[in-house]
């Protein structure tokens, strides 16, 4: 499982002209990709990382300050660009595998008391963010 995590002051996801998820205060925008062998161990590890990462201002975590998270599925994080000009997606889990894992991560983060908004799995999404810093990290578990 891989995440690109950005510290933001606001972020939103629009699908077909409708806002389906947004945060309007400082928090995290998480682009989350799953691979074929992600399971309960990776779900727990990612949820722990996302809630405890000390990347908000003053080296605080979302868990400490009650900051929100906007989580968006992103299979393209597993693109393989080593050959040719066209990405290979073979390392990315197919939707039928990835969607339940994505939902489990969302549920695990919510279970800590952190407010989580999401995009719409598998949809063409317009993602907007106001990066804070900018501060962006990659998390692999």
MARKE-874864 format. One record per residue: residue in one letter; x, y, z of N, C-alpha, C in turn; residue number from 1. Coordinates in nm, 2 decimals, padded with zeros to 4 digits. Layout:
<drengus>
@code a, n_X X, n_Y Y, n_Z Z, ca_X X, ca_Y Y, ca_Z Z, c_X X, c_Y Y, c_Z Z, pos NUM
...
</drengus>
This chain:
<drengus>
@code x, n_X 00.09, n_Y -00.12, n_Z 00.00, ca_X 00.00, ca_Y 00.00, ca_Z 00.00, c_X 00.09, c_Y 00.12, c_Z 00.00, pos 1
@code x, n_X 00.05, n_Y 00.22, n_Z -00.08, ca_X 00.13, ca_Y 00.34, ca_Z -00.09, c_X 00.03, c_Y 00.46, c_Z -00.08, pos 2
@code x, n_X 00.08, n_Y 00.57, n_Z -00.01, ca_X 00.01, ca_Y 00.69, ca_Z 00.00, c_X 00.10, c_Y 00.81, c_Z -00.03, pos 3
@code x, n_X 00.04, n_Y 00.91, n_Z -00.10, ca_X 00.10, ca_Y 01.04, ca_Z -00.11, c_X 00.02, c_Y 01.13, c_Z -00.02, pos 4
@code x, n_X 00.09, n_Y 01.18, n_Z 00.08, ca_X 00.02, ca_Y 01.26, ca_Z 00.19, c_X 00.06, c_Y 01.40, c_Z 00.18, pos 5
@code x, n_X -00.03, n_Y 01.49, n_Z 00.16, ca_X 00.00, ca_Y 01.64, ca_Z 00.16, c_X -00.07, c_Y 01.71, c_Z 00.28, pos 6
@code x, n_X 00.01, n_Y 01.79, n_Z 00.34, ca_X -00.05, ca_Y 01.88, ca_Z 00.44, c_X -00.12, c_Y 01.99, c_Z 00.36, pos 7
@code x, n_X -00.25, n_Y 02.01, n_Z 00.40, ca_X -00.33, ca_Y 02.11, ca_Z 00.32, c_X -00.40, c_Y 02.20, c_Z 00.42, pos 8
@code x, n_X -00.44, n_Y 02.32, n_Z 00.37, ca_X -00.53, ca_Y 02.41, ca_Z 00.44, c_X -00.68, c_Y 02.38, c_Z 00.40, pos 9
@code x, n_X -00.70, n_Y 02.32, n_Z 00.28, ca_X -00.83, ca_Y 02.29, ca_Z 00.23, c_X -00.81, c_Y 02.19, c_Z 00.11, pos 10
@code x, n_X -00.91, n_Y 02.11, n_Z 00.09, ca_X -00.90, ca_Y 02.02, ca_Z -00.02, c_X -01.05, c_Y 01.97, c_Z -00.06, pos 11
@code x, n_X -01.07, n_Y 01.94, n_Z -00.18, ca_X -01.20, ca_Y 01.89, ca_Z -00.22, c_X -01.19, c_Y 01.80, c_Z -00.34, pos 12
@code x, n_X -01.30, n_Y 01.72, n_Z -00.36, ca_X -01.31, ca_Y 01.62, ca_Z -00.47, c_X -01.45, c_Y 01.65, c_Z -00.53, pos 13
@code x, n_X -01.45, n_Y 01.67, n_Z -00.66, ca_X -01.57, ca_Y 01.69, ca_Z -00.74, c_X -01.59, c_Y 01.58, c_Z -00.84, pos 14
@code x, n_X -01.71, n_Y 01.52, n_Z -00.85, ca_X -01.74, ca_Y 01.42, ca_Z -00.95, c_X -01.87, c_Y 01.47, c_Z -01.02, pos 15
@code x, n_X -01.85, n_Y 01.48, n_Z -01.15, ca_X -01.96, ca_Y 01.53, ca_Z -01.24, c_X -02.03, c_Y 01.65, c_Z -01.18, pos 16
@code x, n_X -01.95, n_Y 01.75, n_Z -01.14, ca_X -02.00, ca_Y 01.88, ca_Z -01.10, c_X -02.05, c_Y 01.88, c_Z -00.95, pos 17
@code x, n_X -02.04, n_Y 01.77, n_Z -00.88, ca_X -02.09, ca_Y 01.76, ca_Z -00.74, c_X -01.97, c_Y 01.74, c_Z -00.65, pos 18
@code x, n_X -01.97, n_Y 01.82, n_Z -00.54, ca_X -01.86, ca_Y 01.80, ca_Z -00.44, c_X -01.90, c_Y 01.68, c_Z -00.36, pos 19
@code x, n_X -01.81, n_Y 01.58, n_Z -00.37, ca_X -01.84, ca_Y 01.45, ca_Z -00.29, c_X -01.76, c_Y 01.44, c_Z -00.17, pos 20
@code x, n_X -01.66, n_Y 01.52, n_Z -00.15, ca_X -01.58, ca_Y 01.52, ca_Z -00.03, c_X -01.50, c_Y 01.64, c_Z -00.02, pos 21
@code x, n_X -01.49, n_Y 01.70, n_Z 00.10, ca_X -01.40, ca_Y 01.82, ca_Z 00.11, c_X -01.37, c_Y 01.84, c_Z 00.26, pos 22
@code x, n_X -01.25, n_Y 01.90, n_Z 00.28, ca_X -01.22, ca_Y 01.95, ca_Z 00.41, c_X -01.19, c_Y 02.10, c_Z 00.39, pos 23
@code x, n_X -01.23, n_Y 02.18, n_Z 00.49, ca_X -01.22, ca_Y 02.33, ca_Z 00.48, c_X -01.14, c_Y 02.39, c_Z 00.59, pos 24
@code x, n_X -01.06, n_Y 02.30, n_Z 00.65, ca_X -00.96, ca_Y 02.35, ca_Z 00.76, c_X -00.84, c_Y 02.27, c_Z 00.74, pos 25
@code x, n_X -00.73, n_Y 02.31, n_Z 00.81, ca_X -00.60, ca_Y 02.24, ca_Z 00.79, c_X -00.61, c_Y 02.09, c_Z 00.83, pos 26
@code x, n_X -00.55, n_Y 02.01, n_Z 00.74, ca_X -00.55, ca_Y 01.86, ca_Z 00.76, c_X -00.47, c_Y 01.80, c_Z 00.66, pos 27
@code x, n_X -00.51, n_Y 01.67, n_Z 00.62, ca_X -00.43, ca_Y 01.60, ca_Z 00.52, c_X -00.51, c_Y 01.56, c_Z 00.40, pos 28
@code x, n_X -00.45, n_Y 01.57, n_Z 00.28, ca_X -00.50, ca_Y 01.51, ca_Z 00.16, c_X -00.42, c_Y 01.38, c_Z 00.14, pos 29
@code x, n_X -00.49, n_Y 01.27, n_Z 00.13, ca_X -00.42, ca_Y 01.14, ca_Z 00.11, c_X -00.47, c_Y 01.07, c_Z -00.02, pos 30
@code x, n_X -00.37, n_Y 01.05, n_Z -00.11, ca_X -00.39, ca_Y 00.97, ca_Z -00.23, c_X -00.35, c_Y 00.84, c_Z -00.20, pos 31
@code x, n_X -00.43, n_Y 00.74, n_Z -00.20, ca_X -00.40, ca_Y 00.60, ca_Z -00.16, c_X -00.42, c_Y 00.50, c_Z -00.27, pos 32
@code x, n_X -00.31, n_Y 00.42, n_Z -00.29, ca_X -00.30, ca_Y 00.32, ca_Z -00.39, c_X -00.28, c_Y 00.18, c_Z -00.32, pos 33
@code x, n_X -00.35, n_Y 00.08, n_Z -00.37, ca_X -00.34, ca_Y -00.06, ca_Z -00.32, c_X -00.27, c_Y -00.15, c_Z -00.42, pos 34
@code x, n_X -00.20, n_Y -00.25, n_Z -00.37, ca_X -00.14, ca_Y -00.35, ca_Z -00.46, c_X -00.21, c_Y -00.48, c_Z -00.42, pos 35
@code x, n_X -00.17, n_Y -00.59, n_Z -00.50, ca_X -00.24, ca_Y -00.72, ca_Z -00.49, c_X -00.23, c_Y -00.78, c_Z -00.35, pos 36
@code x, n_X -00.12, n_Y -00.77, n_Z -00.28, ca_X -00.11, ca_Y -00.84, ca_Z -00.15, c_X -00.14, c_Y -00.75, c_Z -00.03, pos 37
@code x, n_X -00.21, n_Y -00.64, n_Z -00.04, ca_X -00.25, ca_Y -00.56, ca_Z 00.07, c_X -00.36, c_Y -00.63, c_Z 00.15, pos 38
@code x, n_X -00.35, n_Y -00.63, n_Z 00.28, ca_X -00.45, ca_Y -00.70, ca_Z 00.36, c_X -00.45, c_Y -00.63, c_Z 00.50, pos 39
@code x, n_X -00.50, n_Y -00.70, n_Z 00.60, ca_X -00.52, ca_Y -00.64, ca_Z 00.73, c_X -00.40, c_Y -00.58, c_Z 00.79, pos 40
@code x, n_X -00.28, n_Y -00.64, n_Z 00.78, ca_X -00.16, ca_Y -00.58, ca_Z 00.83, c_X -00.13, c_Y -00.45, c_Z 00.77, pos 41
@code x, n_X -00.14, n_Y -00.44, n_Z 00.64, ca_X -00.11, ca_Y -00.31, ca_Z 00.57, c_X -00.22, c_Y -00.20, c_Z 00.61, pos 42
@code x, n_X -00.35, n_Y -00.25, n_Z 00.62, ca_X -00.45, ca_Y -00.16, ca_Z 00.66, c_X -00.42, c_Y -00.09, c_Z 00.79, pos 43
@code x, n_X -00.39, n_Y -00.18, n_Z 00.89, ca_X -00.36, ca_Y -00.13, ca_Z 01.02, c_X -00.24, c_Y -00.04, c_Z 01.02, pos 44
@code x, n_X -00.13, n_Y -00.08, n_Z 00.95, ca_X -00.01, ca_Y 00.00, ca_Z 00.95, c_X -00.04, c_Y 00.14, c_Z 00.88, pos 45
@code x, n_X -00.11, n_Y 00.14, n_Z 00.77, ca_X -00.14, ca_Y 00.27, ca_Z 00.70, c_X -00.23, c_Y 00.36, c_Z 00.79, pos 46
@code x, n_X -00.33, n_Y 00.30, n_Z 00.85, ca_X -00.42, ca_Y 00.38, ca_Z 00.94, c_X -00.34, c_Y 00.45, c_Z 01.05, pos 47
@code x, n_X -00.25, n_Y 00.37, n_Z 01.11, ca_X -00.16, ca_Y 00.42, ca_Z 01.22, c_X -00.07, c_Y 00.53, c_Z 01.17, pos 48
@code x, n_X -00.01, n_Y 00.51, n_Z 01.05, ca_X 00.08, ca_Y 00.61, ca_Z 01.00, c_X 00.00, c_Y 00.74, c_Z 00.97, pos 49
@code x, n_X -00.11, n_Y 00.73, n_Z 00.91, ca_X -00.19, ca_Y 00.85, ca_Z 00.87, c_X -00.23, c_Y 00.93, c_Z 00.99, pos 50
@code x, n_X -00.27, n_Y 00.86, n_Z 01.09, ca_X -00.32, ca_Y 00.93, ca_Z 01.21, c_X -00.21, c_Y 00.98, c_Z 01.30, pos 51
@code x, n_X -00.10, n_Y 00.92, n_Z 01.29, ca_X 00.01, ca_Y 00.96, ca_Z 01.39, c_X 00.13, c_Y 01.03, c_Z 01.32, pos 52
@code x, n_X 00.13, n_Y 01.05, n_Z 01.19, ca_X 00.23, ca_Y 01.13, ca_Z 01.12, c_X 00.24, c_Y 01.27, c_Z 01.18, pos 53
@code x, n_X 00.35, n_Y 01.31, n_Z 01.22, ca_X 00.37, ca_Y 01.44, ca_Z 01.29, c_X 00.41, c_Y 01.54, c_Z 01.18, pos 54
@code x, n_X 00.32, n_Y 01.57, n_Z 01.08, ca_X 00.36, ca_Y 01.66, ca_Z 00.97, c_X 00.27, c_Y 01.78, c_Z 00.97, pos 55
@code x, n_X 00.18, n_Y 01.79, n_Z 01.06, ca_X 00.10, ca_Y 01.92, ca_Z 01.07, c_X 00.19, c_Y 02.02, c_Z 01.13, pos 56
@code x, n_X 00.15, n_Y 02.15, n_Z 01.13, ca_X 00.22, ca_Y 02.26, ca_Z 01.19, c_X 00.26, c_Y 02.22, c_Z 01.34, pos 57
@code x, n_X 00.37, n_Y 02.27, n_Z 01.38, ca_X 00.42, ca_Y 02.24, ca_Z 01.52, c_X 00.45, c_Y 02.09, c_Z 01.54, pos 58
@code x, n_X 00.47, n_Y 02.02, n_Z 01.43, ca_X 00.50, ca_Y 01.87, ca_Z 01.44, c_X 00.39, c_Y 01.80, c_Z 01.51, pos 59
@code x, n_X 00.27, n_Y 01.83, n_Z 01.48, ca_X 00.15, ca_Y 01.76, ca_Z 01.54, c_X 00.09, c_Y 01.66, c_Z 01.44, pos 60
@code x, n_X 00.01, n_Y 01.57, n_Z 01.49, ca_X -00.06, ca_Y 01.47, ca_Z 01.41, c_X -00.21, c_Y 01.51, c_Z 01.40, pos 61
@code x, n_X -00.28, n_Y 01.45, n_Z 01.30, ca_X -00.42, ca_Y 01.47, ca_Z 01.29, c_X -00.49, c_Y 01.42, c_Z 01.42, pos 62
@code x, n_X -00.44, n_Y 01.31, n_Z 01.47, ca_X -00.50, ca_Y 01.25, ca_Z 01.59, c_X -00.49, c_Y 01.35, c_Z 01.71, pos 63
@code x, n_X -00.37, n_Y 01.42, n_Z 01.72, ca_X -00.35, ca_Y 01.51, ca_Z 01.83, c_X -00.44, c_Y 01.63, c_Z 01.82, pos 64
@code x, n_X -00.46, n_Y 01.69, n_Z 01.70, ca_X -00.53, ca_Y 01.81, ca_Z 01.69, c_X -00.67, c_Y 01.80, c_Z 01.64, pos 65
@code x, n_X -00.71, n_Y 01.68, n_Z 01.61, ca_X -00.85, ca_Y 01.66, ca_Z 01.55, c_X -00.86, c_Y 01.71, c_Z 01.41, pos 66
@code x, n_X -00.76, n_Y 01.71, n_Z 01.34, ca_X -00.76, ca_Y 01.76, ca_Z 01.20, c_X -00.83, c_Y 01.66, c_Z 01.11, pos 67
@code x, n_X -00.90, n_Y 01.71, n_Z 01.00, ca_X -00.96, ca_Y 01.62, ca_Z 00.91, c_X -00.87, c_Y 01.56, c_Z 00.80, pos 68
@code x, n_X -00.92, n_Y 01.45, n_Z 00.74, ca_X -00.84, ca_Y 01.39, ca_Z 00.63, c_X -00.94, c_Y 01.37, c_Z 00.51, pos 69
@code x, n_X -00.89, n_Y 01.41, n_Z 00.39, ca_X -00.96, ca_Y 01.38, ca_Z 00.27, c_X -00.88, c_Y 01.27, c_Z 00.20, pos 70
@code x, n_X -00.95, n_Y 01.15, n_Z 00.18, ca_X -00.88, ca_Y 01.03, ca_Z 00.13, c_X -00.94, c_Y 01.00, c_Z -00.01, pos 71
@code x, n_X -00.85, n_Y 00.98, n_Z -00.11, ca_X -00.89, ca_Y 00.96, ca_Z -00.25, c_X -00.81, c_Y 00.84, c_Z -00.30, pos 72
@code x, n_X -00.89, n_Y 00.74, n_Z -00.36, ca_X -00.82, ca_Y 00.62, ca_Z -00.42, c_X -00.74, c_Y 00.67, c_Z -00.54, pos 73
@code x, n_X -00.63, n_Y 00.60, n_Z -00.56, ca_X -00.54, ca_Y 00.65, ca_Z -00.66, c_X -00.45, c_Y 00.53, c_Z -00.71, pos 74
@code x, n_X -00.51, n_Y 00.45, n_Z -00.80, ca_X -00.43, ca_Y 00.33, ca_Z -00.85, c_X -00.31, c_Y 00.37, c_Z -00.93, pos 75
@code x, n_X -00.30, n_Y 00.49, n_Z -00.98, ca_X -00.19, ca_Y 00.53, ca_Z -01.06, c_X -00.06, c_Y 00.54, c_Z -00.98, pos 76
@code x, n_X -00.07, n_Y 00.53, n_Z -00.84, ca_X 00.05, ca_Y 00.53, ca_Z -00.76, c_X 00.14, c_Y 00.41, c_Z -00.78, pos 77
@code x, n_X 00.08, n_Y 00.31, n_Z -00.84, ca_X 00.15, ca_Y 00.19, ca_Z -00.87, c_X 00.19, c_Y 00.17, c_Z -01.02, pos 78
@code x, n_X 00.19, n_Y 00.28, n_Z -01.09, ca_X 00.23, ca_Y 00.28, ca_Z -01.23, c_X 00.38, c_Y 00.24, c_Z -01.24, pos 79
@code x, n_X 00.41, n_Y 00.16, n_Z -01.34, ca_X 00.54, ca_Y 00.11, ca_Z -01.37, c_X 00.58, c_Y 00.18, c_Z -01.50, pos 80
@code x, n_X 00.68, n_Y 00.27, n_Z -01.50, ca_X 00.72, ca_Y 00.35, ca_Z -01.61, c_X 00.86, c_Y 00.31, c_Z -01.66, pos 81
@code x, n_X 00.91, n_Y 00.20, n_Z -01.62, ca_X 01.05, ca_Y 00.16, ca_Z -01.66, c_X 01.07, c_Y 00.13, c_Z -01.80, pos 82
@code x, n_X 00.96, n_Y 00.08, n_Z -01.87, ca_X 00.97, ca_Y 00.04, ca_Z -02.01, c_X 00.88, c_Y 00.12, c_Z -02.10, pos 83
@code x, n_X 00.93, n_Y 00.17, n_Z -02.21, ca_X 00.84, ca_Y 00.24, ca_Z -02.30, c_X 00.79, c_Y 00.37, c_Z -02.25, pos 84
@code x, n_X 00.68, n_Y 00.42, n_Z -02.32, ca_X 00.62, ca_Y 00.54, ca_Z -02.29, c_X 00.48, c_Y 00.53, c_Z -02.23, pos 85
@code x, n_X 00.43, n_Y 00.41, n_Z -02.22, ca_X 00.30, ca_Y 00.39, ca_Z -02.17, c_X 00.31, c_Y 00.32, c_Z -02.03, pos 86
@code x, n_X 00.25, n_Y 00.37, n_Z -01.93, ca_X 00.26, ca_Y 00.30, ca_Z -01.80, c_X 00.19, c_Y 00.17, c_Z -01.79, pos 87
@code x, n_X 00.25, n_Y 00.08, n_Z -01.71, ca_X 00.19, ca_Y -00.05, ca_Z -01.68, c_X 00.12, c_Y -00.04, c_Z -01.55, pos 88
@code x, n_X 00.01, n_Y -00.10, n_Z -01.54, ca_X -00.07, ca_Y -00.09, ca_Z -01.41, c_X -00.07, c_Y -00.23, c_Z -01.34, pos 89
@code x, n_X 00.01, n_Y -00.32, n_Z -01.38, ca_X 00.00, ca_Y -00.46, ca_Z -01.33, c_X 00.03, c_Y -00.47, c_Z -01.18, pos 90
@code x, n_X 00.10, n_Y -00.37, n_Z -01.12, ca_X 00.12, ca_Y -00.38, ca_Z -00.98, c_X 00.00, c_Y -00.33, c_Z -00.90, pos 91
@code x, n_X -00.09, n_Y -00.25, n_Z -00.96, ca_X -00.20, ca_Y -00.20, ca_Z -00.89, c_X -00.31, c_Y -00.30, c_Z -00.88, pos 92
@code x, n_X -00.37, n_Y -00.31, n_Z -00.76, ca_X -00.48, ca_Y -00.41, ca_Z -00.74, c_X -00.60, c_Y -00.36, c_Z -00.82, pos 93
@code x, n_X -00.67, n_Y -00.46, n_Z -00.88, ca_X -00.79, ca_Y -00.43, ca_Z -00.96, c_X -00.90, c_Y -00.37, c_Z -00.86, pos 94
@code x, n_X -00.99, n_Y -00.30, n_Z -00.92, ca_X -01.10, ca_Y -00.23, ca_Z -00.83, c_X -01.17, c_Y -00.33, c_Z -00.74, pos 95
@code x, n_X -01.20, n_Y -00.45, n_Z -00.78, ca_X -01.27, ca_Y -00.54, ca_Z -00.70, c_X -01.19, c_Y -00.58, c_Z -00.57, pos 96
@code x, n_X -01.06, n_Y -00.57, n_Z -00.58, ca_X -00.97, ca_Y -00.60, ca_Z -00.47, c_X -00.94, c_Y -00.47, c_Z -00.39, pos 97
@code x, n_X -00.91, n_Y -00.37, n_Z -00.46, ca_X -00.87, ca_Y -00.24, ca_Z -00.40, c_X -00.98, c_Y -00.17, c_Z -00.32, pos 98
@code x, n_X -01.10, n_Y -00.17, n_Z -00.38, ca_X -01.21, ca_Y -00.09, ca_Z -00.31, c_X -01.23, c_Y -00.14, c_Z -00.17, pos 99
@code x, n_X -01.25, n_Y -00.27, n_Z -00.14, ca_X -01.27, ca_Y -00.30, ca_Z 00.00, c_X -01.15, c_Y -00.27, c_Z 00.09, pos 100
@code x, n_X -01.03, n_Y -00.28, n_Z 00.04, ca_X -00.91, ca_Y -00.24, ca_Z 00.12, c_X -00.91, c_Y -00.09, c_Z 00.15, pos 101
@code x, n_X -00.94, n_Y -00.01, n_Z 00.04, ca_X -00.96, ca_Y 00.13, ca_Z 00.06, c_X -01.06, c_Y 00.16, c_Z 00.17, pos 102
@code x, n_X -01.18, n_Y 00.10, n_Z 00.16, ca_X -01.28, ca_Y 00.12, ca_Z 00.26, c_X -01.24, c_Y 00.08, c_Z 00.40, pos 103
@code x, n_X -01.16, n_Y -00.02, n_Z 00.41, ca_X -01.11, ca_Y -00.06, ca_Z 00.54, c_X -01.01, c_Y 00.04, c_Z 00.60, pos 104
@code x, n_X -00.93, n_Y 00.10, n_Z 00.52, ca_X -00.84, ca_Y 00.20, ca_Z 00.57, c_X -00.92, c_Y 00.32, c_Z 00.62, pos 105
@code x, n_X -01.02, n_Y 00.37, n_Z 00.54, ca_X -01.10, ca_Y 00.48, ca_Z 00.58, c_X -01.17, c_Y 00.44, c_Z 00.71, pos 106
@code x, n_X -01.23, n_Y 00.32, n_Z 00.73, ca_X -01.29, ca_Y 00.29, ca_Z 00.85, c_X -01.19, c_Y 00.28, c_Z 00.97, pos 107
@code x, n_X -01.07, n_Y 00.23, n_Z 00.94, ca_X -00.97, ca_Y 00.23, ca_Z 01.05, c_X -00.93, c_Y 00.37, c_Z 01.10, pos 108
@code x, n_X -00.92, n_Y 00.46, n_Z 01.00, ca_X -00.88, ca_Y 00.60, ca_Z 01.04, c_X -01.00, c_Y 00.66, c_Z 01.12, pos 109
@code x, n_X -01.12, n_Y 00.64, n_Z 01.07, ca_X -01.24, ca_Y 00.69, ca_Z 01.14, c_X -01.26, c_Y 00.64, c_Z 01.28, pos 110
@code x, n_X -01.22, n_Y 00.51, n_Z 01.29, ca_X -01.23, ca_Y 00.45, ca_Z 01.43, c_X -01.14, c_Y 00.52, c_Z 01.53, pos 111
@code x, n_X -01.04, n_Y 00.59, n_Z 01.49, ca_X -00.96, ca_Y 00.67, ca_Z 01.59, c_X -01.02, c_Y 00.80, c_Z 01.63, pos 112
@code x, n_X -01.14, n_Y 00.83, n_Z 01.56, ca_X -01.20, ca_Y 00.96, ca_Z 01.59, c_X -01.17, c_Y 01.07, c_Z 01.49, pos 113
@code x, n_X -01.08, n_Y 01.04, n_Z 01.40, ca_X -01.05, ca_Y 01.14, ca_Z 01.30, c_X -01.16, c_Y 01.15, c_Z 01.19, pos 114
@code x, n_X -01.20, n_Y 01.27, n_Z 01.16, ca_X -01.30, ca_Y 01.29, ca_Z 01.05, c_X -01.24, c_Y 01.27, c_Z 00.92, pos 115
@code x, n_X -01.30, n_Y 01.18, n_Z 00.84, ca_X -01.25, ca_Y 01.14, ca_Z 00.71, c_X -01.36, c_Y 01.17, c_Z 00.60, pos 116
@code x, n_X -01.32, n_Y 01.24, n_Z 00.50, ca_X -01.40, ca_Y 01.26, ca_Z 00.38, c_X -01.33, c_Y 01.18, c_Z 00.27, pos 117
@code x, n_X -01.41, n_Y 01.14, n_Z 00.17, ca_X -01.35, ca_Y 01.06, ca_Z 00.06, c_X -01.40, c_Y 01.11, c_Z -00.08, pos 118
@code x, n_X -01.33, n_Y 01.06, n_Z -00.18, ca_X -01.37, ca_Y 01.08, ca_Z -00.31, c_X -01.47, c_Y 00.97, c_Z -00.34, pos 119
@code x, n_X -01.49, n_Y 00.94, n_Z -00.47, ca_X -01.58, ca_Y 00.83, ca_Z -00.51, c_X -01.49, c_Y 00.73, c_Z -00.59, pos 120
@code x, n_X -01.48, n_Y 00.61, n_Z -00.53, ca_X -01.40, ca_Y 00.51, ca_Z -00.58, c_X -01.43, c_Y 00.48, c_Z -00.73, pos 121
@code x, n_X -01.33, n_Y 00.48, n_Z -00.81, ca_X -01.34, ca_Y 00.44, ca_Z -00.96, c_X -01.39, c_Y 00.55, c_Z -01.04, pos 122
@code x, n_X -01.43, n_Y 00.67, n_Z -00.99, ca_X -01.49, ca_Y 00.78, ca_Z -01.07, c_X -01.38, c_Y 00.86, c_Z -01.12, pos 123
@code x, n_X -01.41, n_Y 00.94, n_Z -01.23, ca_X -01.32, ca_Y 01.04, ca_Z -01.27, c_X -01.34, c_Y 01.16, c_Z -01.18, pos 124
@code x, n_X -01.24, n_Y 01.20, n_Z -01.10, ca_X -01.25, ca_Y 01.30, ca_Z -01.00, c_X -01.16, c_Y 01.42, c_Z -01.03, pos 125
@code x, n_X -01.21, n_Y 01.54, n_Z -01.00, ca_X -01.14, ca_Y 01.66, ca_Z -01.00, c_X -01.10, c_Y 01.69, c_Z -00.85, pos 126
@code x, n_X -00.97, n_Y 01.68, n_Z -00.82, ca_X -00.92, ca_Y 01.69, ca_Z -00.69, c_X -00.85, c_Y 01.83, c_Z -00.68, pos 127
@code x, n_X -00.89, n_Y 01.91, n_Z -00.58, ca_X -00.83, ca_Y 02.04, ca_Z -00.56, c_X -00.77, c_Y 02.05, c_Z -00.42, pos 128
@code x, n_X -00.66, n_Y 02.11, n_Z -00.41, ca_X -00.60, ca_Y 02.13, ca_Z -00.28, c_X -00.52, c_Y 02.26, c_Z -00.27, pos 129
@code x, n_X -00.52, n_Y 02.31, n_Z -00.14, ca_X -00.44, ca_Y 02.42, ca_Z -00.11, c_X -00.33, c_Y 02.37, c_Z -00.02, pos 130
@code x, n_X -00.21, n_Y 02.34, n_Z -00.08, ca_X -00.10, ca_Y 02.28, ca_Z -00.01, c_X -00.05, c_Y 02.38, c_Z 00.09, pos 131
@code x, n_X -00.01, n_Y 02.32, n_Z 00.21, ca_X 00.04, ca_Y 02.40, ca_Z 00.32, c_X 00.19, c_Y 02.37, c_Z 00.33, pos 132
@code x, n_X 00.27, n_Y 02.47, n_Z 00.29, ca_X 00.41, ca_Y 02.45, ca_Z 00.30, c_X 00.48, c_Y 02.48, c_Z 00.17, pos 133
@code x, n_X 00.47, n_Y 02.40, n_Z 00.07, ca_X 00.40, ca_Y 02.27, ca_Z 00.06, c_X 00.48, c_Y 02.16, c_Z 00.14, pos 134
@code x, n_X 00.41, n_Y 02.07, n_Z 00.19, ca_X 00.46, ca_Y 01.96, ca_Z 00.26, c_X 00.40, c_Y 01.83, c_Z 00.22, pos 135
@code x, n_X 00.47, n_Y 01.75, n_Z 00.15, ca_X 00.41, ca_Y 01.62, ca_Z 00.09, c_X 00.51, c_Y 01.51, c_Z 00.11, pos 136
@code x, n_X 00.46, n_Y 01.40, n_Z 00.16, ca_X 00.55, ca_Y 01.28, ca_Z 00.18, c_X 00.49, c_Y 01.16, c_Z 00.12, pos 137
@code x, n_X 00.57, n_Y 01.06, n_Z 00.09, ca_X 00.52, ca_Y 00.93, ca_Z 00.04, c_X 00.53, c_Y 00.83, c_Z 00.15, pos 138
@code x, n_X 00.43, n_Y 00.75, n_Z 00.17, ca_X 00.42, ca_Y 00.65, ca_Z 00.28, c_X 00.40, c_Y 00.51, c_Z 00.21, pos 139
@code x, n_X 00.49, n_Y 00.42, n_Z 00.23, ca_X 00.48, ca_Y 00.28, ca_Z 00.19, c_X 00.47, c_Y 00.19, c_Z 00.31, pos 140
@code x, n_X 00.37, n_Y 00.10, n_Z 00.31, ca_X 00.36, ca_Y 00.00, ca_Z 00.42, c_X 00.35, c_Y -00.14, c_Z 00.35, pos 141
</drengus>
